[in-house]
Amino acid sequence: MQLTFDAIQYHRNGISGSPFHVLIFRDSSQGRMVGIVFEQQHHAAVFNLDKLAFGDVAFGSNSFRGDHYEPHLRNAIAQHQQKGDEA
């Protein structure tokens, strides 16, 4: 899997929500993507960013296996934090 990361940001999600990271990245086989990764393991969602821009949130059309991407996304988050880019 060939992924290139463009942006990684942490969101506190208020005072009672579950914090998460948002990643914008490019998958060489799927195009521009957005990943949402919660702190709890096995809680990740991935969508095609261009399809989202057109309002496509349908299962089967704009749904990707979070478990397929999650290890790569968590690795990118860890590298991002090590570089001190995390707020």
C-alpha positions in Angstrom: 0.0 0.0 0.0 1.4 3.4 -1.1 0.2 6.2 1.1 1.3 9.9 1.1 0.2 12.0 4.0 -0.8 15.7 3.5 -2.3 16.7 6.8 -2.7 15.2 10.3 -4.6 17.0 13.1 -5.8 16.1 16.5 -9.3 17.0 17.7 -10.3 17.0 21.4 -14.0 16.5 20.5 -15.3 18.7 23.3 -15.3 17.9 27.0 -17.2 14.6 26.8 -16.5 13.3 23.3 -14.0 10.8 22.2 -10.8 12.5 20.8 -9.7 11.6 17.3 -7.1 12.3 14.6 -8.0 13.4 11.1 -5.6 12.5 8.3 -5.8 13.7 4.7 -3.7 11.4 2.5 -3.4 10.0 -1.0 -3.7 6.3 -1.6 -2.0 5.4 -5.0 -4.9 3.1 -5.9 -7.9 5.0 -4.4 -7.0 8.7 -4.7 -7.4 11.4 -2.1 -8.7 10.0 1.2 -9.6 11.2 4.7 -9.1 9.0 7.7 -10.6 9.4 11.2 -8.8 7.5 13.9 -10.0 7.4 17.5 -7.7 6.7 20.4 -9.3 3.2 21.0 -7.8 0.5 18.8 -9.9 -0.8 16.0 -11.9 2.5 15.7 -11.1 4.1 12.4 -13.0 5.3 9.4 -11.7 6.0 5.9 -13.5 7.8 3.0 -12.6 9.0 -0.4 -12.3 12.8 0.0 -13.4 13.7 -3.5 -16.6 11.6 -3.2 -17.3 13.3 0.2 -17.1 16.7 -1.6 -19.9 15.5 -3.8 -22.0 14.4 -0.8 -21.4 10.7 -1.3 -21.4 9.0 2.1 -23.1 5.8 0.9 -21.9 2.4 2.2 -20.4 0.4 -0.7 -19.8 3.5 -2.8 -17.6 5.5 -0.4 -16.7 3.1 2.3 -13.3 1.5 2.9 -12.0 -1.0 5.4 -10.7 0.9 8.4 -8.8 -2.2 9.6 -7.0 -2.2 6.3 -5.8 1.4 6.7 -5.6 1.7 10.5 -2.0 0.4 11.1 -0.7 2.8 8.5 -2.7 5.7 9.8 -1.6 5.1 13.4 2.0 4.8 12.3 1.7 8.2 10.5 0.2 9.7 13.7 3.0 8.4 15.8 5.6 9.8 13.4 3.8 13.1 13.4 3.8 13.2 17.2 7.5 12.3 17.4 8.4 15.2 15.1 6.6 17.5 17.6 4.0 18.6 15.1 1.1 17.7 17.5 -0.7 20.5 19.2 
